[in-house]
Amino acid sequence: MASSTVPGGVPPAGTDPAPPGADPVAGSARPARGPAGRGTRTARLVLSVGITATAVLAVLLVPLLVPLDQQAVDLGAKHLPPSFTHPFGTDALGRDLLLRCVYGLRVSLLVGLVAAAVAAVLGLLIGGLAGAFGGAVDRVVMRLVEVFTSVPHLLMGVFIVAMFRPGVWPVVLSVGLTHWVSTARIVRAEILSLRSRPYVDAAVSGGASRLRVVTRHLVPGVLPQAGLAAVLMVPHAVWHESALSFLGLGIPAHRASLGSMINDGRGSLLTGEWWPTLFPGLFIIVTTLAIAGLAGLWRERLNPRRRSELML
């Protein structure tokens, strides 16, 4: 067959040149990988790491350096605007909002990390069971996944929290038991893909047992995806905990929680006092976006060919 280009690599007359970034062999467009793209990814990485590290150091060191009695009330200093003494102002009971935001973020990150770990382990076990055994086991597990998917997460979380006394661990349990579905689907799909790989066929042909194939070939292959799913679940778990706290569920009223602080500050908006609502909301948004940014960069490393299709 005659080539469509002349020996010098110039396309013949009457044909359109290939678009910038197009693969001359495959003929498909590739994402541009110039200094601008690398600079953007570097800036995202530095910003996400900096914000996440600052949040982690704050929740670890501030409670040790500045012990706070969360029930202490100073009515003489209530509703003070942001100042040098109180950078975030004070709430309706005269409590410093900066310290309470740090303590609230501590609760949110604890719930998010532990709940994401619980959900990831459940998803890995259930999705791995469905993908490794297949057949009737796969069908039964997927019907179970559909049942959990049909019920809204928040409604199921409220039902689980209502069965226990208020506390952090009932919230962790509710979030973990309602957010394993996505991880299970990812693990199942990845295992089904790995089962068709030549090295798995070679292991089966060589007489390897099902348990050995699962533990030596399938599980190690899905751990990066399961870990990524767990990191992506942390921001979602933080938002879920904040929603439950906003509704007055789960976290006791005397403990600082970002969701309950936003709920407490709603009435102050009518009198022009915006800081009791703004700063707890910013703590939630900025921290979760930073963690999601780290997860997005990890996902780009796992799937470099789809980098241009990924979103934060």
Contacts in CASP RR format, 6 or more apart in sequence:
PFRMAT RR
TARGET T0000
AUTHOR 0000-0000-0000
METHOD contacts of the structure
MODEL  1
MASSTVPGGVPPAGTDPAPPGADPVAGSARPARGPAGRGTRTARLVLSVG
ITATAVLAVLLVPLLVPLDQQAVDLGAKHLPPSFTHPFGTDALGRDLLLR
CVYGLRVSLLVGLVAAAVAAVLGLLIGGLAGAFGGAVDRVVMRLVEVFTS
VPHLLMGVFIVAMFRPGVWPVVLSVGLTHWVSTARIVRAEILSLRSRPYV
DAAVSGGASRLRVVTRHLVPGVLPQAGLAAVLMVPHAVWHESALSFLGLG
IPAHRASLGSMINDGRGSLLTGEWWPTLFPGLFIIVTTLAIAGLAGLWRE
RLNPRRRSELML
4 11 0 8 1.000
4 12 0 8 1.000
4 15 0 8 1.000
5 11 0 8 1.000
5 12 0 8 1.000
6 12 0 8 1.000
11 17 0 8 1.000
11 18 0 8 1.000
18 24 0 8 1.000
18 27 0 8 1.000
19 29 0 8 1.000
20 32 0 8 1.000
21 29 0 8 1.000
21 30 0 8 1.000
21 32 0 8 1.000
22 28 0 8 1.000
22 29 0 8 1.000
22 30 0 8 1.000
23 29 0 8 1.000
23 30 0 8 1.000
31 307 0 8 1.000
31 308 0 8 1.000
41 297 0 8 1.000
41 300 0 8 1.000
44 293 0 8 1.000
44 297 0 8 1.000
44 312 0 8 1.000
45 294 0 8 1.000
45 297 0 8 1.000
47 290 0 8 1.000
48 290 0 8 1.000
48 291 0 8 1.000
48 293 0 8 1.000
48 294 0 8 1.000
48 297 0 8 1.000
49 294 0 8 1.000
50 290 0 8 1.000
51 286 0 8 1.000
51 287 0 8 1.000
51 289 0 8 1.000
51 290 0 8 1.000
52 287 0 8 1.000
52 290 0 8 1.000
52 291 0 8 1.000
52 294 0 8 1.000
55 105 0 8 1.000
55 109 0 8 1.000
55 287 0 8 1.000
55 290 0 8 1.000
56 109 0 8 1.000
58 102 0 8 1.000
58 105 0 8 1.000
59 102 0 8 1.000
59 105 0 8 1.000
59 106 0 8 1.000
59 109 0 8 1.000
62 99 0 8 1.000
62 102 0 8 1.000
62 103 0 8 1.000
63 102 0 8 1.000
63 103 0 8 1.000
63 106 0 8 1.000
66 99 0 8 1.000
68 96 0 8 1.000
68 99 0 8 1.000
68 100 0 8 1.000
68 103 0 8 1.000
70 95 0 8 1.000
70 100 0 8 1.000
70 103 0 8 1.000
70 254 0 8 1.000
70 255 0 8 1.000
70 256 0 8 1.000
71 254 0 8 1.000
72 95 0 8 1.000
73 93 0 8 1.000
73 94 0 8 1.000
73 95 0 8 1.000
74 90 0 8 1.000
74 93 0 8 1.000
74 94 0 8 1.000
74 95 0 8 1.000
75 93 0 8 1.000
75 94 0 8 1.000
76 94 0 8 1.000
77 86 0 8 1.000
77 90 0 8 1.000
77 94 0 8 1.000
78 90 0 8 1.000
78 91 0 8 1.000
78 92 0 8 1.000
78 93 0 8 1.000
78 94 0 8 1.000
79 90 0 8 1.000
79 91 0 8 1.000
79 92 0 8 1.000
79 94 0 8 1.000
79 268 0 8 1.000
79 273 0 8 1.000
79 276 0 8 1.000
80 86 0 8 1.000
80 89 0 8 1.000
80 90 0 8 1.000
80 94 0 8 1.000
81 89 0 8 1.000
81 273 0 8 1.000
81 275 0 8 1.000
82 88 0 8 1.000
82 89 0 8 1.000
82 275 0 8 1.000
83 89 0 8 1.000
86 96 0 8 1.000
86 97 0 8 1.000
86 98 0 8 1.000
87 98 0 8 1.000
88 96 0 8 1.000
88 97 0 8 1.000
88 98 0 8 1.000
88 101 0 8 1.000
88 275 0 8 1.000
88 279 0 8 1.000
89 96 0 8 1.000
89 97 0 8 1.000
89 98 0 8 1.000
89 275 0 8 1.000
90 96 0 8 1.000
90 97 0 8 1.000
91 97 0 8 1.000
91 100 0 8 1.000
91 261 0 8 1.000
91 264 0 8 1.000
91 265 0 8 1.000
91 276 0 8 1.000
92 264 0 8 1.000
92 265 0 8 1.000
92 268 0 8 1.000
92 276 0 8 1.000
97 261 0 8 1.000
97 275 0 8 1.000
97 276 0 8 1.000
97 279 0 8 1.000
97 280 0 8 1.000
98 279 0 8 1.000
100 256 0 8 1.000
100 261 0 8 1.000
101 256 0 8 1.000
101 258 0 8 1.000
101 261 0 8 1.000
101 279 0 8 1.000
101 280 0 8 1.000
101 283 0 8 1.000
103 255 0 8 1.000
103 256 0 8 1.000
104 255 0 8 1.000
104 256 0 8 1.000
104 257 0 8 1.000
104 258 0 8 1.000
104 261 0 8 1.000
104 280 0 8 1.000
104 283 0 8 1.000
105 258 0 8 1.000
105 283 0 8 1.000
105 287 0 8 1.000
107 168 0 8 1.000
107 241 0 8 1.000
107 251 0 8 1.000
107 255 0 8 1.000
107 256 0 8 1.000
107 257 0 8 1.000
107 258 0 8 1.000
108 238 0 8 1.000
108 241 0 8 1.000
108 242 0 8 1.000
108 257 0 8 1.000
108 258 0 8 1.000
108 284 0 8 1.000
108 287 0 8 1.000
109 238 0 8 1.000
109 287 0 8 1.000
110 168 0 8 1.000
110 172 0 8 1.000
111 168 0 8 1.000
111 171 0 8 1.000
111 172 0 8 1.000
111 175 0 8 1.000
111 237 0 8 1.000
111 238 0 8 1.000
111 241 0 8 1.000
112 172 0 8 1.000
112 175 0 8 1.000
112 233 0 8 1.000
112 234 0 8 1.000
112 237 0 8 1.000
112 238 0 8 1.000
112 241 0 8 1.000
113 234 0 8 1.000
113 237 0 8 1.000
114 172 0 8 1.000
115 171 0 8 1.000
115 172 0 8 1.000
115 175 0 8 1.000
115 176 0 8 1.000
115 179 0 8 1.000
115 233 0 8 1.000
115 237 0 8 1.000
115 240 0 8 1.000
115 241 0 8 1.000
116 176 0 8 1.000
116 179 0 8 1.000
116 230 0 8 1.000
116 231 0 8 1.000
116 233 0 8 1.000
116 234 0 8 1.000
116 237 0 8 1.000
117 230 0 8 1.000
118 172 0 8 1.000
118 173 0 8 1.000
118 175 0 8 1.000
118 176 0 8 1.000
118 177 0 8 1.000
118 180 0 8 1.000
119 175 0 8 1.000
119 176 0 8 1.000
119 177 0 8 1.000
119 179 0 8 1.000
119 180 0 8 1.000
119 183 0 8 1.000
119 230 0 8 1.000
119 233 0 8 1.000
119 237 0 8 1.000
120 180 0 8 1.000
120 183 0 8 1.000
120 226 0 8 1.000
120 227 0 8 1.000
120 229 0 8 1.000
120 230 0 8 1.000
120 233 0 8 1.000
122 176 0 8 1.000
122 177 0 8 1.000
122 180 0 8 1.000
122 183 0 8 1.000
122 184 0 8 1.000
123 180 0 8 1.000
123 181 0 8 1.000
123 183 0 8 1.000
123 184 0 8 1.000
123 187 0 8 1.000
123 226 0 8 1.000
124 183 0 8 1.000
124 184 0 8 1.000
124 187 0 8 1.000
124 219 0 8 1.000
124 222 0 8 1.000
124 226 0 8 1.000
126 141 0 8 1.000
126 144 0 8 1.000
126 145 0 8 1.000
126 180 0 8 1.000
126 184 0 8 1.000
126 187 0 8 1.000
127 141 0 8 1.000
127 183 0 8 1.000
127 184 0 8 1.000
127 185 0 8 1.000
127 187 0 8 1.000
127 188 0 8 1.000
127 191 0 8 1.000
128 184 0 8 1.000
128 187 0 8 1.000
128 188 0 8 1.000
128 191 0 8 1.000
128 214 0 8 1.000
128 218 0 8 1.000
128 219 0 8 1.000
128 222 0 8 1.000
129 137 0 8 1.000
129 141 0 8 1.000
130 137 0 8 1.000
130 138 0 8 1.000
130 141 0 8 1.000
130 142 0 8 1.000
130 184 0 8 1.000
130 188 0 8 1.000
131 138 0 8 1.000
131 187 0 8 1.000
131 188 0 8 1.000
131 191 0 8 1.000
131 192 0 8 1.000
131 195 0 8 1.000
132 191 0 8 1.000
132 195 0 8 1.000
132 210 0 8 1.000
132 213 0 8 1.000
132 214 0 8 1.000
132 218 0 8 1.000
138 188 0 8 1.000
141 184 0 8 1.000
141 188 0 8 1.000
142 188 0 8 1.000
145 181 0 8 1.000
145 184 0 8 1.000
145 185 0 8 1.000
148 156 0 8 1.000
148 178 0 8 1.000
148 181 0 8 1.000
149 181 0 8 1.000
153 178 0 8 1.000
153 179 0 8 1.000
153 240 0 8 1.000
154 240 0 8 1.000
154 243 0 8 1.000
154 244 0 8 1.000
156 174 0 8 1.000
156 177 0 8 1.000
156 178 0 8 1.000
157 174 0 8 1.000
157 175 0 8 1.000
157 177 0 8 1.000
157 178 0 8 1.000
157 240 0 8 1.000
157 244 0 8 1.000
158 174 0 8 1.000
158 244 0 8 1.000
158 247 0 8 1.000
158 249 0 8 1.000
160 170 0 8 1.000
160 173 0 8 1.000
160 174 0 8 1.000
160 177 0 8 1.000
160 178 0 8 1.000
161 170 0 8 1.000
161 171 0 8 1.000
161 174 0 8 1.000
161 244 0 8 1.000
161 249 0 8 1.000
161 250 0 8 1.000
162 249 0 8 1.000
163 170 0 8 1.000
164 170 0 8 1.000
164 173 0 8 1.000
166 249 0 8 1.000
166 250 0 8 1.000
166 251 0 8 1.000
166 252 0 8 1.000
167 250 0 8 1.000
167 251 0 8 1.000
167 252 0 8 1.000
167 255 0 8 1.000
168 250 0 8 1.000
168 251 0 8 1.000
170 250 0 8 1.000
171 241 0 8 1.000
171 244 0 8 1.000
171 245 0 8 1.000
171 250 0 8 1.000
171 251 0 8 1.000
174 244 0 8 1.000
175 237 0 8 1.000
175 240 0 8 1.000
175 241 0 8 1.000
176 237 0 8 1.000
178 240 0 8 1.000
179 233 0 8 1.000
179 236 0 8 1.000
179 237 0 8 1.000
179 240 0 8 1.000
182 229 0 8 1.000
182 233 0 8 1.000
183 226 0 8 1.000
183 229 0 8 1.000
183 230 0 8 1.000
183 233 0 8 1.000
186 222 0 8 1.000
186 225 0 8 1.000
186 226 0 8 1.000
186 229 0 8 1.000
187 222 0 8 1.000
187 225 0 8 1.000
187 226 0 8 1.000
187 229 0 8 1.000
190 221 0 8 1.000
190 222 0 8 1.000
190 225 0 8 1.000
191 218 0 8 1.000
191 222 0 8 1.000
194 200 0 8 1.000
194 217 0 8 1.000
194 218 0 8 1.000
194 221 0 8 1.000
194 222 0 8 1.000
195 218 0 8 1.000
199 217 0 8 1.000
200 213 0 8 1.000
200 217 0 8 1.000
200 218 0 8 1.000
203 212 0 8 1.000
203 213 0 8 1.000
203 216 0 8 1.000
203 217 0 8 1.000
204 213 0 8 1.000
208 216 0 8 1.000
224 302 0 8 1.000
225 302 0 8 1.000
228 295 0 8 1.000
228 298 0 8 1.000
228 299 0 8 1.000
228 302 0 8 1.000
231 291 0 8 1.000
231 294 0 8 1.000
231 295 0 8 1.000
231 298 0 8 1.000
232 292 0 8 1.000
232 295 0 8 1.000
232 296 0 8 1.000
232 299 0 8 1.000
234 288 0 8 1.000
234 291 0 8 1.000
234 295 0 8 1.000
235 287 0 8 1.000
235 288 0 8 1.000
235 289 0 8 1.000
235 291 0 8 1.000
235 292 0 8 1.000
235 295 0 8 1.000
238 284 0 8 1.000
238 287 0 8 1.000
238 288 0 8 1.000
239 284 0 8 1.000
239 288 0 8 1.000
241 251 0 8 1.000
241 257 0 8 1.000
241 259 0 8 1.000
242 257 0 8 1.000
242 258 0 8 1.000
242 259 0 8 1.000
242 262 0 8 1.000
242 284 0 8 1.000
243 259 0 8 1.000
244 250 0 8 1.000
244 251 0 8 1.000
245 251 0 8 1.000
245 257 0 8 1.000
245 258 0 8 1.000
245 259 0 8 1.000
245 260 0 8 1.000
245 263 0 8 1.000
246 259 0 8 1.000
246 260 0 8 1.000
246 262 0 8 1.000
246 263 0 8 1.000
247 263 0 8 1.000
248 260 0 8 1.000
248 263 0 8 1.000
251 257 0 8 1.000
251 260 0 8 1.000
253 260 0 8 1.000
258 280 0 8 1.000
258 281 0 8 1.000
258 283 0 8 1.000
258 284 0 8 1.000
259 280 0 8 1.000
259 284 0 8 1.000
261 276 0 8 1.000
261 280 0 8 1.000
262 277 0 8 1.000
262 280 0 8 1.000
262 281 0 8 1.000
264 276 0 8 1.000
265 273 0 8 1.000
265 276 0 8 1.000
265 277 0 8 1.000
266 277 0 8 1.000
268 274 0 8 1.000
268 276 0 8 1.000
268 277 0 8 1.000
269 277 0 8 1.000
289 312 0 8 1.000
292 312 0 8 1.000
293 312 0 8 1.000
296 310 0 8 1.000
296 312 0 8 1.000
299 310 0 8 1.000
300 307 0 8 1.000
300 310 0 8 1.000
303 310 0 8 1.000
END
